[in-house]
Amino acid sequence: MTYPVDISIRPDVEAFFDPATNTISYIVKEPGSDVCAIVDSVMDIDYAAGRITYDSADRLIARVQERGLELEWILETHVHADHLSAAPYIQQKLGGKIGIGSKITVVQETFGKIFNEGTEFQRDGSQFDALFEDGDTFAIGGMNAFAMHTPGHTPACMVYVIGDAAFVGDTLFMPDGGSARADFPGGDAGQLYDSIQKVLALPDETRLFMCHDYGPNGRDIQWETTVADEKAHNIHVGGGKTREEFVKFRTERDAQLAVPSLIIPSLQVNMRAGEVPRDKDGNPMMKVPVNGL
Ligand SMILES: [Fe+2]
């Protein structure tokens, strides 16, 4: 696949860090216009209380309004397992189309079974406005962007490349954070390595924007690096690590990782494009599959 890379376009990127889930959301604006996209928004949940709130999303919405921007896209890099998406809430307030990778159907199939969803839960991705295939292009105002399919962490992971800025989701972390786990259902460490190589094949000066940062070894939270920096310094894949080395390391590491604390509500909401599931009477309600994950 040859991707339509154009690093002469330098979109304006504003980052928003959510300390509750260590997620970074972005507003990406076309230079010279007021058109923008939002990448990986967060809906707040107090899982113990079953309470959903919108402080993080309201912060994004307020910023879009304050800057007088027009929102065209609400992009999801993947079905996140550690935070809930606020895409429909934002869409209701600001408009825009919700987009995700076309392999969402695989994720919906897998978790539709695990959560024993009925036939009313569509497994065809129809909850989203756009399903991207590898190499699909789309526009944010007059700015061309494309989607790159990067499976491994999940089957539906996409990296969105907008001019010289790539939103890498959970393919890569900052160089000292390495890479994301590949042990969720449908994950694959070898595929993740191959996907990371696709990202690292972008021009060296491409700006990479992370979906998560955990501030390893006590450093401050960071979210932006470059292809050159990741190639040279990424602790899991940098310096020419082989696929075999990566798969061995990743598999051993994943076996020791705890399940993300918000995986159960996150999957149920995010596989529905951010909508909270409802019971037969129409009340917002979630399930816990006992020993089912
Ligand atoms: Fe993730």
Residues whose N, C-alpha, C, O or C-beta is under 5 A from the ligand:
A	BS01	LIG	V79 H80 A81 D170
